[in-house]
Amino acid sequence: MFAGTFKSSLIGLVATFAAPLGANVALAQSNPIYYPLGPAKGVYYKPDQGTARIGILVMHRTVNFLSHPACTEFSKRGFAVLCMNSRFDNNEVRVVWEQTALDVKAGVEFLKRQPGIEKVLLFGHSGGAPTMAFYQAVAENGVSFCKDPQRLTRCGDELTGLPPADGIVFADAHPGYPMTTLRGFNGSVINEETGEIDPSLDPFDPKNGYNPQGRSVYSEDFQKRYFAAQSARMNKLIDKALAIKARMTEGKYLTRDNDIFVVLMAGNPVGGPGGTGSLHVLDPHIASIMSTVRPEKLLRNDGTIETRVIASVAAPDPRSRETNRAFDTGTKVYSVNSFLSANAIRSTNSFDGIDQCSSNNSTVCAVRVIQVPQMYAAMGGANFVRDNEMTFDEAKTKDKDYVVIEGATHGFTPCTACETTKGQYSNTMKNLFDYAAKWINARF
């Protein structure tokens, strides 16, 4: 789904957190404490000195965030941080999207109970962005938001009365996992059972613009046809899943609750390198996706800010052709329920024809109704520069900020593969969290 540095920069940074946690753990906070939170779990980090006034909640839909870099980076800047794993950690098949809000609720309530905490903020990184945005949208607007008939799946009354947070920091936010899933589909697939493709739509055919040695270049005509084909494929899969659900309801299906739902050539199932069919990852110069549409703030490596049109420096992944057609790196294994609730979205084309509110897993749809202050930080060495700007534009709040961290990967580390000189992007982690801390302290 993302360019080549994703797996080392995100998955490695959030590797399994060892327990028990003792005083000998070398972290910014010397004694992070593990807490069971119903079906979810969390690790609480506090500053070694002083009492935190602001609590920050960090969580993703499925990824292990117990040792996410935000846990220590924020705690050493004076904040209390609760880093959580949802009830669905490392288990996409079991996901029921709307239930993630119950785990965020448990985290918000935990932080509000801690001595000294006056404000609670949400930190939404990657797929944690729609997780936090969905929660806050329901907390501010009630269950009518997530019961909207436009949605492919809807919430229940168990989400009534969620306690709202006081603000949100979005870091390289997904516009919504269904949207990134849609754009990661190989649009040339015409048979979901055999993997047969339409050669005229094959993004990995040099005749269509593919370059296995570097940046691919796709014509505008190919882009238009491919974006439409991705949407057509997604819509057919949605119809298939809905038909299965209808048969279950009628008692005409083998199982009555759920079933496995496998999608070939759909992107890396663990979000790592390769596997993607995203044109803008193969051709980073598709400007309308990989760059801002107007001058924005670029936080340079030396800590200064320059305002200009900003293009991502992300490099294409040369492994995509092979990994897209492999099982381990190109096949998405869902259930019918997890596909419909967390990974499906209606569209006419994957570029600018997306029905953002057809899914509850949509950062874009959620921020349209959220009032609290929001900060958006896109990583300049990753693939969400325009997506974050677009989400920023959609945000209803009047107190919002957008910045791009020069040369940062999706996991906030320096994009060494993007450098033209060694150490060019050496301060990405520090710059992001210094900026976020300053933004938070100025408001709360």
N, C-alpha and C positions, 0 to 999 in steps of 0.2 A: 504493500500500500504506500509506503514512503520510500524515499531515496535511500541509498545503500547504508548510510550510517545509523539508521533508526534502531536496529536491533541492539547494537553495542551501546547506543546512547540512551535508550529508554529501558528496554527489557533488562539490560545488565544493571542499570542503576536501581531498578526496583526488584532485584532478585530476592529470593525467599529470605525473610527476616528470621534469624536464628533465635530460638528461645531455649532456656529462660534468658531474660535480660538482667544483667547485674551491673555492679558498680565498675567493673573492669571494661565495660563497653566503651570504646574510644569514639565518642560522638560529641557534637557540640553541646548536647545536653547529656550529662554524665549518667543519669539513671532514667532512661525512658521506660515507662511502665505499660505493660500489656493489660488490656481490659477486654473481656468478652462483652459484646453489645448485642444481646439477643442472637440472631443467626449471623450477625456480622461480628467483626473484631476490630480492635484499634490499638495503637501504641501512642501514648501521650508523652510529648516532649515539652519540657519547660526550660526556660533559660537557667543557667547555672547560678546566676546572681540576679537578685531583684524579683519582683512579682509582676507577672504579665498582666496587662490590662485588656489586651486583645487576644482572642482565640481564633485560630484559623483551622478549618476543616479541609482535609485533603483526601479525595477518594475517586476511584474509577469504577466503571461498571463491572469489569472482570479482572483487571490487572492488579497484581500485588503491589500496593502502594505503602506498605508498612515501613519501608526504608527509602521512600522517594526522597530525592534531594531537597525538596521543600521542607521536609521534616526538620532537618538540621540547619538549613540555610535560614529559615525563618526564626527558629528558636535561638540561634546565636545572634540574631538581630533584635531580641527582646520580646518575641511573641511566643505564646503557648500554641502548640500545634498538635492536633489529633489526626494521625494518619491512619486511615481505615482501609480494610478490605470489605467489600460487600458480601452478601450471602452467596453471590455468584462468582466468587474469585476463582479464576482459571477454569471456568465451566460455562462456556458460551451456550452449550446445548440446554442448560437449565434456566437460562435467563427469561424472566418475565419483566420487561422493561419498567413498567409502572411500579413494581415492588422495590426498585432501587431507592425510591424516595423515602421508604420506611427506614432504610439504613442511614440515609443522610439525616433524617429526623432524629434517630438515636444519637448520632454524632453531635448535632446542634444542641440537643437537650443535655448531653454530657458536658459540653463546653459551658453552657449557661449555668450549670450547677457548680462549676469550679470557683473556688474563692478568688476574688479579685477581678474576674472576667466581667467586663462591662459591655464589650461588643464582640460579635461573632461574625467572621467573614468566611466565605466559601472560596476555595482555590480549585479552579477547573482547568486541569492540564489534559490535552489530547482528548480522549473519550470521556475524561472527567468533566469536560466543559458542558456537554449536553446533560450529563448527570446532574450537575449543580444548577444549571439553568432551568431544567425541568422542575426540580424541587422548588426553586424560588418562585417560578411562575405559578405553581399550584399554591404555594404558601401565601402569595400576595393576592391571588385572584380566585382561590377556591377550586373545587373539583369540576366546576363547569368548564375550566380550561382543558382538562384532560379527558372529559367526557364528550367533547365536541364530536358530532356525528361525522365530521370530515376525517377523523383519525381512523387508521386501519385497525388499531386496537385502542381500548379505552380503559381508564382507571375505574376503581370502585370507591365506595364511600370511606374506605379505610384511610384515604388520604385527606379526609376532612380535618381542618384545624392544624395544619403543619405550622410550627413556629418559624417565622421568616428570619433569615439572616440579615445583617446590616449592610453587606456589600459583597461584591464578587471580583476576584482577580482571575482573569482568563489568560492562560499561557499556552500559546500555539494551539488554540482551541479548534477542535473539529466543528464544522458547521452543523454536525449531526452525523452519527455513525452511518445511517442509511445513505446519506449523500456521498460519503467517502466510499462506501460499499458500491454504490451505483457507478461511480467514476472509476473504480478499480476493476469492474467487470470487463472481461474480454468481449467486446461487442461483436466479434465475428462468429461467435458460437451460434449455430442454428439447430443443433440437436443436443439437448441436455443429457441424454442417455449415452450417446456414443462419442460426444465431443466433436462432432463434425463441424467444420467451420466454412464460412464463406470467404474464399481467398481474396475477394475484392475488398474485404473489410479487415483483413489480417494485419494487426498493428506491428507484427514481427516479420513482415515480408518486405525486403528491400525495395520491391516494386512499388510499395505504398509509402515509402519514405523512411523505413527503419534503417538504423545504422548500428550494427552490433559493436562498433568500436568507440562510440561516443554519442553525441547528440543526434537524435533522429530529427527529420524535418518533414512534417506532414502538410500537404496542401490544404487550403481552406475547404475545398470540396470534400476531401477525405475526412477532415475534422467534422464537418457538418453531417455527413452520412454516418460516421462512427458514433458521434454523440447521440444521434437518433436511434441507432441500433442498440446502444447500451440501454436506453430507456425502454425500447421495445422488449428487450430481454428481461429486464427487471419486471415490467408489467406482466409478462407471461408467467414469470415465477410467482408473482403475487397472486394472480388468478388461480394458479395451480394450488398454492397453499390455502387460499380461501375456499376452494372447492373441496379440499381434504377436510377442512374444519366443518364445512356444511355436512359432509357425509358422516363425520363423527357425531355431530349434533343429531342427525337423523338415525343414528345407530347402524349405519350401513358401512362402517369402516372397521378394520380389525381391532384397532384401539380406540378408546372413547375420549382420551384426554390429549394425546400428543403423539408425535412420531418423528423419526429422524428426517432431516431435509438437507440433502447434499447438493452443493453447487460447484461445478467444475470451473477451472480457469477464472477464478473470482478474486484472486489476491491472496497474500500470505495470511493464513489463519491466525498467526500469533503477532501480526503487525510488524514483522521483521522485514529484512531487505528482500527485494525481488518479488516475484509473484504477481505484480500488478499489471493491469491492462490500462492504466491511466495514461492518456496521451501526454498530459502536462508533465508527468514524471519522465517519460521517454524523450519528450521535447520540451525542456524547461523554458524555451523562448516563446511558448504560447502565452503571450503577454497578459491576456485578460484573466488568467488564472494564477500566474506566477509572479505578478508584480502589482503594485498599487496603481490605482487609476488616477491618482493626483499626488502632489507632494505631501509626504508624511514625515514624522520624526524618525530618524535613524540614530539609534544609540551606538556610537562608534566604539571601537575597542578601547580607545583611550579615555572613554567616559564623556566625551563631548557629544552634542546633539547637532545633527545636520538635517535640514528639512529639504527633501527632494523626492521625486518619484523613485520608488525602491523596487528593484528586481531581486528575486531570490538568487543566491549564488549556488544553489543545490546542483549537484552533478547527476547526470543520468546513471542508472544502475545497469551495467553491462550484462548482468545475469538474468534479466527479466524474461527473455525469450524462453530459456530453459525452465526457470522456476515457475513461470505462469502455467506451464503444462505438466507440472509435477503434482503428485498428491500432497506431499508434506508441505510444500511451499505455495501451492496454487489452488488448493481446494478448501472451500469453506464448509465446515460441518456444523449445521444448525439443527434445531428442532423446528417443527412448524411454528410453534409459539414464539421461539426466540427470533426466527426470521421475521415474522410479521410484526412483532412488537419492538424489536431493536435494530433491525437491519433492512427494512423495506420502506420504500417511499415511491409515490406516484410521480411521473414526469412525462414530458413529451420529448425532451432531450436532456442530456446530462450536463449541459453547459449552462443554459439560462432558462430552461423550461421545467424547473423542479417545483412541485407543489410542496413547499416547505412545511405546511401545517397538516399534511396527510399522515405524518408520524408524530408521536409524542417525543421521539428521540430526535429533536431538532433544536439546536441552539438558536438558530435564526428565528424560528417561530416563537420560542420562549422569551427571548429578549425583547420582543415587540410589546410585551405586557409587564416587564419588570421595571420597577421604579428606583431601586437602590443604586448607589454609585457602582460603576463598573470600570475596570481597567483591562485593556486588551494589549497583550505583548505577543507579537508574531516573531518566530525565529527566522532570521535572515538566511540560514543555510538549510531550510526545510521547505515544505510544499504548501504552507497555509498562509502565505503573506496576503494574498487577495481575499481568501476566505475570512480571515480575521478582520480585514478592513470592511468587507461586506457586512459581517455580523455587527461590527461597530456601528455602521450606518443604520442598521435596522433597530438598534437598541433604543428603547423609548426614553430611558433616563436622560436627564439634561446634564448629569454629572458623569461624564465618561471620558476616557483617555485612550489613545492608540499610539503604540510605539513598536518599532522593529529593532530587535537585538542583532546587531551586525554579526554575521558569520556563525550564528548558533544553530546547532542541530535541533531536531525535534525534542531531544532529551536535554537541551540547554548546554551541552558540551560544545567545545570548539569543533567546527567542521574542518578537520585537517585536510580532507579530500578536496575542499573548496579553496584552499589557500593558494596564493601565488607566491607568498614569502612565508617562511617558517615562523610560527607564532603570531601570525597576522590576526587571529581571532582568539587570543589566549584568555581573555577576560569575560567570556560570555556568561558564565555562571554568576560571577560576582556582579556584573553589570545588571543582569536581570533582577536579582534579589535586592540589590541596593536601590534600584529604581522602584521596585514594588514596595519596599519598606518606606521609602520617602513618600510615595503616593498614599499609602495607608495612614501614616502618621499625620499627614497634612489634613486628613478628613475625619479621623476617628481618635 
